């Protein structure tokens, strides 16, 4: 359940990315557990990290960009083009920016209450995150 008095478009792109990061990580953790229910917790964590790191999220957005609506592309670009004061040590700038845009899109859809579309895109993201 989403409880916010503001419209999702009123949040900054980095705030959308912040909430999107949490939403997507919970989704990935759930999928990883479903696929590996007998795996030790430390291994579940390692498997989850493979999907939520910047490079994987960059792969994910690349695989779905053609499927996005104009509004979704606008949210993604707002997130991608936002300057951040931090960057993970194991990500290049291009992947990090695309990942921030991806997370902003996830946060926007979550706060918009668009559960069906959110799940559709997160499933596509998960299936296309890892390098082939």
C-alpha positions as CSV (number, residue, x, y, z in Angstrom):
1,X,0.0,0.0,0.0
2,X,1.3,3.4,-1.0
3,X,0.7,6.3,1.4
4,X,1.8,9.7,0.2
5,X,0.1,13.1,-0.1
6,X,2.2,14.2,-3.0
7,X,1.9,13.2,-6.6
8,X,4.8,11.0,-7.8
9,X,5.8,13.7,-10.3
10,X,6.3,16.2,-7.4
11,X,9.2,14.1,-6.0
12,X,12.8,14.7,-7.1
13,X,14.3,12.1,-9.4
14,X,16.7,11.0,-6.7
15,X,13.9,10.6,-4.2
16,X,12.0,8.4,-6.8
17,X,15.3,6.5,-7.3
18,X,15.6,6.0,-3.6
19,X,12.2,4.4,-3.2
20,X,12.6,2.5,-6.5
21,X,15.8,1.0,-5.2
22,X,14.0,-0.5,-2.2
23,X,11.0,-1.7,-4.2
24,X,13.2,-3.4,-6.8
25,X,15.5,-5.0,-4.3
26,X,12.5,-6.5,-2.4
27,X,11.1,-7.8,-5.7
28,X,14.5,-9.4,-6.6
29,X,14.9,-10.9,-3.1
30,X,11.5,-12.5,-3.4
31,X,12.3,-13.9,-6.8
32,X,15.7,-15.2,-5.7
33,X,14.1,-16.9,-2.7
34,X,11.4,-18.5,-4.9
35,X,14.0,-19.8,-7.3
36,X,16.5,-21.0,-4.5
37,X,14.5,-21.7,-1.4
38,X,17.1,-24.0,0.1
39,X,20.1,-21.7,-0.5
40,X,21.9,-20.3,2.6
41,X,21.1,-16.6,3.4
42,X,24.6,-15.4,2.5
43,X,24.3,-17.0,-0.9
44,X,20.8,-15.5,-1.3
45,X,22.4,-12.1,-0.7
46,X,25.2,-12.7,-3.3
47,X,22.6,-13.8,-5.8
48,X,20.5,-10.7,-5.2
49,X,23.4,-8.4,-5.6
50,X,24.0,-9.7,-9.1
51,X,20.6,-8.3,-10.1
52,X,20.6,-5.0,-8.3
53,X,24.0,-3.7,-9.1
54,X,24.2,-0.7,-11.5
55,X,25.5,-2.8,-14.5
56,X,22.6,-5.2,-14.2
57,X,20.0,-2.4,-13.9
58,X,21.6,-0.8,-17.0
59,X,21.1,-4.1,-18.9
60,X,17.5,-4.2,-17.6
61,X,16.6,-0.7,-18.8
62,X,18.3,-1.3,-22.2
63,X,16.0,-4.4,-22.7
64,X,12.8,-2.5,-22.0
65,X,13.3,1.0,-23.3
66,X,11.4,0.3,-26.5
67,X,8.4,-0.9,-24.3
68,X,8.1,2.3,-22.3
69,X,5.4,4.9,-22.8
70,X,6.4,8.6,-23.4
71,X,5.6,9.4,-19.8
72,X,7.8,6.5,-18.5
73,X,10.7,7.5,-20.8
74,X,10.4,11.1,-19.4
75,X,10.6,9.8,-15.8
76,X,13.6,7.5,-16.7
77,X,15.4,10.4,-18.4
78,X,14.8,12.7,-15.4
79,X,16.4,10.1,-13.2
80,X,19.2,9.3,-15.6
81,X,20.2,13.0,-16.1
82,X,20.2,14.0,-12.5
83,X,23.6,14.7,-11.0
84,X,24.4,12.7,-7.9
85,X,27.2,13.3,-5.4
86,X,28.0,9.7,-5.0
87,X,28.8,6.7,-7.2
88,X,29.3,3.1,-6.3
89,X,33.0,2.0,-6.5
90,X,32.3,-0.9,-8.9
91,X,30.2,1.0,-11.5
92,X,31.0,3.2,-14.5
93,X,29.2,6.5,-14.8
94,X,27.1,5.4,-17.8
95,X,25.8,2.3,-16.0
96,X,25.2,4.3,-12.8
97,X,23.2,7.0,-14.5
98,X,21.0,4.5,-16.4
99,X,20.5,2.5,-13.1
100,X,19.4,5.7,-11.4
101,X,16.9,6.4,-14.2
102,X,15.7,2.8,-13.9
103,X,15.2,3.1,-10.2
104,X,13.4,6.5,-10.6
105,X,11.0,4.8,-13.0
106,X,10.3,1.9,-10.6
107,X,9.8,4.5,-7.7
108,X,7.4,6.5,-9.9
109,X,5.3,3.5,-10.9
110,X,5.2,2.3,-7.3
111,X,4.1,5.7,-5.9
112,X,1.6,6.0,-8.7
113,X,0.0,2.7,-7.6
114,X,0.5,1.2,-11.1
115,X,1.0,-2.3,-9.7
116,X,0.3,-4.3,-12.8
117,X,2.7,-2.2,-15.0
118,X,5.3,-2.1,-12.2
119,X,5.3,-5.9,-11.9
120,X,5.4,-6.3,-15.7
121,X,8.5,-4.1,-16.0
122,X,10.3,-5.6,-12.9
123,X,9.8,-9.1,-14.4
124,X,11.3,-7.9,-17.7
125,X,14.1,-6.2,-15.8
126,X,14.9,-9.4,-13.8
127,X,14.9,-11.6,-16.8
128,X,17.3,-9.3,-18.7
129,X,19.6,-8.1,-15.9
130,X,22.5,-10.5,-16.2
131,X,25.0,-10.5,-19.0
132,X,24.2,-13.3,-21.5
